[in-house]
């Protein structure tokens, strides 16, 4: 055995290395995410200061100082304003929302008949929930229930006038009910209409293509409020004398047409993204135009543009608030209508009502956007790296 | 041995079946039917409309634009009284729409870019705060945001005589924000000329600097030169002419502020709401744009020894802009269209003024036509401008 004793071999033990930098725990997380560089640290501290300045007063105003119960404006006004709160008080007036809650839901719908919209609402939730969960079977039956049976039931129950139900005219409708009916119908109409318009815009027939393009571009170029004005002021001019349209129906038509133009552009994006080979493959199988679209192209195209479709739905849902400008009382409209209730007028009533309405709108829109993200992942058949 | 290929001339592809199955014939048939239905519907509508207008005693045509308006508007950029014509009132509305759209677009872009970059920050707190901002404002109707500012915040500000005083003699009360109004005395036109000269000089300076850099590689301290020009020249002119610009400062009177300029709460709430609302969308566009630039680009720049700040400016941002500009254009258009919500709080924009005229005269078709033409041309102009900008930014391929 041959051993070399070179002077490169250490003769003494080296010092123990320091413990590795901790790669877990709160301290590491803080250093990595909040104080990585001096600039980061400064930003973090400034943000924390801003938050400390904003959040406690906001919590104080929204929850601690808020007036939760009470039967009139007294609980939401200071002594100087003729109320019972101490001078200098300011807090949310949830008592107002509490007292008006039924109105915010149903508008001025007769109190004895409110079980009808409530029943439709419960059925809507019952039919919609299994539809939204991919694993629940019987999707076809479910779709029929949601898109055929429910609208028919709603048409019978909401206006009434059949089967001994007293007639409730649409000017009495209001609140969240109107917002939901408008958006449900708008969504149900605008998707198929938008698909038709998109197919028309990509058609080889010049007349159809031009008509669809002109419609889409004009509607997309003007604000919704002008479309609603058109529906409420011009539509009566276009119809023969004596034929009157319900104002609610006119708003429905306006909102649906408006949304379908946007939907058409979203769907067109999807159609353009489908390779030519798919169209040619369908043609070579001898499929007719509608078979080609229904079986090959649209299932792929619509899947691609789910985020865009849901964004259009969210936009539509938010846009329904505009009908309050042409004198209908959707959720926002009915909240604003109640500002002028002398029994509840106070400095904090408007802002409390608006925060409540904003929260409801936010809940629906946020839910929709979250669900679209979920669906995207479920339907994603590509191989993600 | 030769292989003979005999080609029997195929009969010209004639449809095997009847003429009904020929797609071309069918196409023409469908189009003829569509046109026929369309003509019939238009004729029916026109007939009904003429009948209805005759019965309501409304003369069609645009003659009404010369009539006396008889209503006041809160805020106007051009001279207007209630004795002015309807046409002038519409112009007032049009300029008000432009004003809120342009100021809103500028503010929304600034907030949107800050929040969008914040979304990508490595700092957890900043990223989450930006996310919260986007998720809150994206999911609330703009109309509600407008009302929030109008009846929630601005309406509960103090009365004019108890105005909140801000720095620089700016006062805030429930009738809006009052600020010193510049008064241009004699000689102030020279200051304006000086500014114009500075702008033109900066333009040529920038061209010269770029040429010099392309030719020699030497960089020219352009930013400081231009800033110096833009501030220095007007300042010199001010000094030379003996400071002709003075300020009319708002003074608290017994019941109201006098003097100064006042921006009404209608404009303020519309402007704030549109800016905050659109900024949430712009932020998402900016984030997607920056994320869309592949990581290899900035890594390559770092490998070449380009400093991080320069990498962002010269490598990442120009490429991100290509992704950002098209959706940004449609957000600008959305903001312009959303400015029509002004009618809900009584800011005299085109739709609000048109609505008043419509109620007074009943000229529904004419007013709606004017709306459509104005908004369509605004949309087209914005698209053209942004397309031109986009073409300048686009990838130059060989």
Interface residues (C-beta under 8 A of the other chain):
Chain A: X33 X34 X36 X40 X43 X44 X47 X48 X51 X204 X205 X206 X207 X208 X211 X218 X220 X221 X222 X223 X224 X225 X226 X229 X230 X233 X234 X236 X237 X238 X239 X240 X241 X314 X318 X319 X321 X322 X324 X325 X332 X336 X339 X347 X348 X350 X351 X354 X355 X357 X358 X361 X362 X365 X366 X369
Chain B: X27 X30 X31 X34 X35 X38 X45 X48 X49 X51 X52 X53 X55 X121 X122 X123 X124 X125 X126 X129 X135 X136 X138 X139 X140 X141 X142 X143 X144 X145 X147 X148 X151 X152 X153 X155 X156 X337 X338 X340 X341 X343 X344 X351 X355 X358 X364 X365 X368 X371 X372 X375 X376 X379 X380
